[in-house]
Amino acid sequence: MIVPLRYGKLGLQIPLPPDSRVTIIEKPSMPVLRNPACAILSALDAGVGSPSLRQLAAQCRTACILVCDITRPVPNQELLPPMIETLLDSGIAHENILLLVATGLHRPNEGEELQTILGKDPILNSIPVTNHFARSAESHVDLGYTSRRTPIKLDRRFVEAELKLVVGFVEPHFMAGFSGGRKVIVPGIAHEDTIRTLHSSKFLSDPHCAVCEVVENPLHTELLEIIESLRRYSSSSIYGVNVVIDADRQLVFMNFGEVEASHQKAMDFSRRMSVVDLDRQFPVVLSSAAGFPLDQTFYQAIKGIVTPLDIVKPNGTLILAAECKEGLGSQSFQQAQAKLCLNGTTTFLRSIKQKAQADIDEWSTQMLALARQRAHIMLYSEGLTLAQSELTGTQRISSIEQGLELARQANQSLEIAVIPEGPYVVPRVSS
């Protein structure tokens, strides 16, 4: 039996042992929008809890559109041209529309990478485009603190725009429940003080801070409080374009409207299309990090480790395929990984427990450390050197076949759950 795994841009075809018992875990079939262009225009004209985009734009002189960075496969080439045309037709001048790449603490996206994000439509050539820089203090407006004492510092260009638009990709997220919506704003255009506070152990150690969970999720609640603070400060609402795509990156859902109301509908749709209920756990789980662009670094690929943990038997084996063509991730992440590998899981988790602010990118290492308490993790990656692999805190394997044979030896038999799409699928054991 040969199963596909999303890996880099080309994917992998993995032969499974003939005597293995295999369960393939995939999302329900998604109904692709037959005419995406018409669906987009219809959505922009029918706001969820809001007027149409055209009506909103007619009342404004400036607009800022937040777009996700290279780590999110948002179909901006389909979404942005009709949005910008609507703004221009409504009287907002080219120079008063800003496309702001919501990088959070990630690196800026420039050159060919920026073109990959935005597409090549000529209308984009006349619109200013820039990246968010989380460490630039003067570029942010200080809005005070949340009730949990999280500092609220957001990019000045978005805060001061009369029309605030967010373009988000809604998928399961292993901390905030779902991506998109409020998350494009925070951490997307937040100052590092805000981001590091939200990524601290205080939030991430909460059991409700989990994939597809928003009820009682402290991180989700905090993000909504920050959005409300922005509304009050600017005396203006925020509006979102939300999309869900299928395994082939085709548009299956799109809406527009008030940022919370529209995002809630997108989350509801994504949950129905992502969560797969199962009746048991498995001794071996083979998964991916969803391929390009999510598996460019090990930092991002950790989502492929955390999301399927619910179906891994305690002390079972999780095998991850992630290309990691760009290596481990930032220097900050590598430093956090070095601490984990040097001190061990228990000591590392204890050392970060009382921090008010996480070190930059330390949160991803925390999520990996928690996963290591549950399962033995193997990693197949062609993009990492031997030295880099040693910093992953996982067992390096030279092939998926080697990992499966090692798992067989550890478990005496080979019952495997395979998740070709990785973290885009949320498998859960029904209670």
Residue pairs with C-beta under 8 A, 6 or more apart in sequence:
1 15
1 16
1 18
1 20
1 22
2 13
2 14
2 15
2 16
3 13
3 14
3 16
3 22
3 24
3 286
3 418
3 420
4 11
4 12
4 13
4 14
4 420
5 11
5 12
5 13
5 14
5 286
5 287
5 288
5 321
5 400
5 418
5 420
5 422
6 247
6 288
6 289
6 290
6 291
6 295
6 420
6 421
6 422
7 288
7 289
7 291
7 295
7 321
7 322
7 323
8 291
8 292
8 295
8 323
8 325
9 291
9 292
11 291
12 288
12 321
12 400
14 286
14 321
14 400
14 401
14 418
15 401
16 22
16 404
16 416
16 418
17 404
17 405
17 408
17 414
19 414
20 404
20 414
20 415
20 416
21 413
21 414
21 415
21 416
22 416
22 417
22 418
23 278
23 282
23 415
23 416
23 417
23 418
24 418
24 420
25 276
25 278
25 311
25 417
25 418
25 419
25 425
25 427
26 276
26 419
26 420
26 421
26 425
27 246
27 247
27 273
27 274
27 276
27 421
27 424
27 425
28 272
28 273
28 276
30 244
30 246
30 252
30 273
31 252
32 246
32 250
32 251
32 252
33 39
33 250
33 251
33 252
33 253
33 254
36 75
36 78
36 251
36 254
37 78
37 82
39 251
39 254
40 78
40 79
40 82
40 254
41 82
43 241
43 254
43 255
43 256
44 52
44 53
44 54
44 82
44 83
44 86
44 241
44 256
45 52
45 53
45 54
46 52
46 256
47 53
47 56
47 239
47 256
47 257
47 258
47 262
48 255
48 256
48 257
48 258
48 261
48 262
48 265
49 257
49 258
49 260
49 261
49 262
50 56
50 237
50 239
50 256
50 257
50 258
50 261
50 262
53 83
53 86
53 87
53 165
53 239
53 256
54 86
54 89
54 90
56 163
56 239
57 63
57 86
57 87
57 90
57 91
57 92
57 163
58 90
58 91
59 162
60 92
60 162
60 163
61 92
61 93
61 96
61 162
62 92
62 96
62 97
62 98
62 160
62 161
62 162
62 163
63 87
63 92
63 96
63 97
63 98
63 161
63 162
63 163
63 164
63 165
64 97
64 98
64 100
64 157
64 158
64 161
64 163
64 164
64 165
65 80
65 83
65 84
65 97
65 98
65 99
65 100
65 165
65 166
65 167
66 100
66 102
66 158
66 165
66 166
66 167
66 184
66 185
66 188
66 189
67 74
67 76
67 80
67 99
67 100
67 101
67 102
67 117
67 118
67 167
68 74
68 101
68 102
68 117
68 167
68 168
68 169
68 184
68 188
69 101
69 102
69 103
69 104
69 106
69 109
69 117
70 109
70 113
70 116
70 117
70 293
70 296
71 106
71 293
71 294
71 296
71 300
72 169
72 179
72 293
73 169
73 245
73 249
73 293
74 117
74 167
74 168
74 169
74 243
75 243
75 245
75 249
75 251
76 117
76 118
76 119
76 167
77 118
77 119
77 120
77 121
78 119
78 251
79 167
79 241
79 243
79 254
80 99
80 118
80 119
80 121
80 123
80 124
80 167
81 119
81 121
81 123
81 124
83 165
83 167
83 241
84 97
84 123
84 124
84 127
85 123
87 97
87 163
88 94
88 97
92 163
94 126
94 127
95 128
97 127
97 128
98 127
98 128
98 129
98 130
98 157
98 161
99 118
99 124
99 127
99 128
99 129
99 130
100 129
100 130
100 131
100 132
100 155
100 157
100 158
100 189
101 108
101 109
101 114
101 117
101 129
101 130
101 131
101 132
102 132
102 184
102 185
102 188
102 189
103 109
103 131
103 132
103 133
103 134
103 188
104 132
104 134
104 187
104 188
104 189
104 190
104 195
105 134
105 187
105 192
105 195
105 330
105 360
105 361
107 330
108 131
108 133
109 117
109 131
110 131
114 129
118 124
118 129
130 157
132 139
132 155
132 188
132 189
133 139
134 187
134 190
134 191
134 192
134 195
135 191
135 192
137 191
139 155
139 156
139 157
140 153
140 154
140 155
140 156
140 190
140 191
141 153
141 154
141 155
141 156
141 159
141 160
141 233
142 151
142 152
142 153
143 152
143 153
143 154
143 159
143 226
143 229
143 230
143 233
144 151
144 152
144 229
145 151
145 152
146 152
146 222
146 225
146 226
146 229
147 225
148 218
148 222
150 194
150 197
150 198
150 222
150 226
151 191
151 193
151 194
151 197
152 194
152 226
152 229
152 230
153 190
153 191
153 193
153 194
154 185
154 186
154 189
154 190
154 191
154 194
154 226
154 230
155 189
155 190
158 164
158 185
158 189
159 230
159 233
159 234
160 234
162 236
163 236
163 239
164 234
164 236
164 237
164 238
164 239
165 238
165 239
165 240
165 241
166 181
166 184
166 185
166 238
166 239
166 240
166 241
166 259
167 184
167 240
167 241
167 243
168 179
168 180
168 181
168 183
168 184
168 240
168 241
168 242
168 243
168 263
168 266
169 179
169 180
169 243
169 244
169 245
170 178
170 179
170 180
170 181
170 242
170 243
170 244
170 253
170 263
170 266
170 267
170 269
170 270
171 178
171 179
171 180
171 244
171 270
171 274
171 423
171 424
172 178
172 179
172 211
172 212
172 270
172 271
172 274
172 275
172 307
172 423
172 424
172 426
173 179
173 183
173 211
174 210
174 211
174 303
174 306
174 307
174 367
174 423
175 203
175 204
175 209
175 210
175 211
175 219
175 363
175 367
176 183
176 209
176 214
176 217
176 219
176 220
176 223
177 210
177 211
177 212
177 213
177 214
177 217
177 219
177 220
177 267
178 212
178 214
178 263
178 266
178 267
178 270
178 271
180 240
180 242
180 243
180 263
180 266
180 267
181 240
181 242
181 259
181 260
181 262
181 263
181 266
181 267
182 220
182 223
182 224
182 226
182 227
182 259
182 260
182 263
183 223
184 240
185 223
185 226
185 227
185 230
185 238
186 194
186 195
186 198
186 223
186 226
186 227
187 194
187 195
187 198
187 199
190 198
190 226
192 360
193 357
194 226
196 357
196 358
196 359
196 360
197 356
197 357
197 358
198 219
198 222
198 223
199 358
199 362
199 363
200 352
200 355
200 356
200 357
200 358
200 363
201 349
201 352
201 353
201 354
201 355
201 358
201 366
202 356
203 209
203 218
203 219
203 222
204 219
204 363
204 366
204 367
205 353
205 366
206 217
206 218
206 219
208 215
208 216
208 217
208 218
209 217
209 218
209 219
210 217
211 306
211 307
211 423
211 426
212 271
212 274
212 275
212 426
213 220
214 220
214 267
224 260
227 238
227 259
227 260
230 238
231 237
231 238
237 258
237 259
238 258
238 259
239 256
239 257
239 258
239 259
239 262
240 256
240 257
240 258
240 259
240 262
240 263
241 254
241 255
241 256
241 262
242 253
242 254
242 255
242 256
242 262
242 263
242 265
242 266
243 251
243 253
243 254
243 266
244 251
244 252
244 253
244 254
244 266
244 269
244 270
244 273
245 251
245 252
246 252
247 420
247 421
247 424
252 273
253 266
253 269
253 270
255 262
255 265
255 266
256 262
274 424
274 425
274 426
275 426
275 427
275 428
276 425
276 426
276 427
276 428
277 428
277 429
277 430
278 311
278 417
278 427
278 428
278 429
278 430
279 429
279 430
280 311
280 429
281 310
281 311
281 312
281 313
281 316
281 429
282 311
282 312
282 313
282 316
282 415
282 416
282 417
283 313
283 316
283 317
283 407
283 411
283 413
283 415
284 316
284 317
284 318
284 319
284 404
284 407
284 411
284 414
284 415
284 416
284 417
285 308
285 311
285 312
285 316
285 317
285 318
285 319
285 375
285 416
285 417
285 418
285 419
286 319
286 321
286 400
286 403
286 404
286 416
286 417
286 418
286 419
287 304
287 305
287 307
287 308
287 318
287 319
287 320
287 321
287 418
287 419
287 422
287 423
288 295
288 304
288 320
288 321
288 322
288 419
288 420
288 421
288 422
289 295
289 300
289 301
289 303
289 304
289 320
289 321
289 322
289 422
289 423
290 303
290 304
290 421
290 422
290 423
290 424
291 323
291 422
292 323
294 300
294 301
294 303
294 304
294 422
294 423
295 301
295 304
295 322
295 323
295 324
295 325
296 323
296 324
296 325
296 326
297 324
297 326
297 327
297 328
297 329
298 322
298 324
298 327
298 328
298 329
298 379
298 381
298 384
298 388
298 392
299 328
299 329
299 330
299 333
299 361
299 364
300 329
301 320
301 322
301 324
301 381
302 364
302 367
302 368
302 371
303 422
303 423
304 320
304 322
304 422
304 423
305 318
305 320
305 367
305 368
305 371
305 377
306 367
306 368
306 370
306 371
306 423
307 422
307 423
307 425
307 426
308 318
308 417
308 419
308 422
308 423
308 425
308 427
309 318
309 371
309 374
309 375
310 427
310 428
310 429
311 417
311 427
311 428
311 429
312 318
312 374
312 375
314 374
314 375
315 374
315 375
315 376
316 375
316 376
316 411
317 375
317 376
317 377
317 378
317 403
317 406
317 407
317 410
317 411
318 371
318 375
318 376
318 377
318 378
319 377
319 378
319 379
319 380
319 397
319 400
319 403
319 404
319 407
320 377
320 378
320 379
320 380
320 394
320 422
321 380
321 381
321 400
322 379
322 380
322 381
323 381
323 382
323 383
324 381
324 382
324 383
324 384
324 388
325 383
326 383
327 383
327 384
327 388
328 334
328 337
328 384
328 388
328 391
328 392
329 361
329 364
330 360
330 361
332 359
332 360
332 361
332 362
333 360
333 361
333 362
333 364
333 365
334 391
335 359
336 359
336 361
336 362
336 364
336 365
337 365
337 391
337 392
337 393
338 391
339 348
339 351
339 365
340 348
340 365
340 368
340 369
340 393
341 390
341 391
341 393
343 351
345 369
345 372
345 373
348 365
348 366
348 369
349 366
349 369
349 370
352 358
352 362
352 366
358 366
365 393
368 393
369 393
371 377
372 393
376 395
376 410
377 393
377 394
377 395
378 394
378 395
378 396
378 397
378 403
378 406
378 407
379 389
379 392
379 394
379 395
379 396
379 397
380 397
380 398
380 399
380 400
380 403
381 389
381 396
384 392
384 396
386 396
389 396
390 396
395 406
397 403
397 406
404 414
404 416
407 414
407 416
408 414
417 427
419 425
419 427
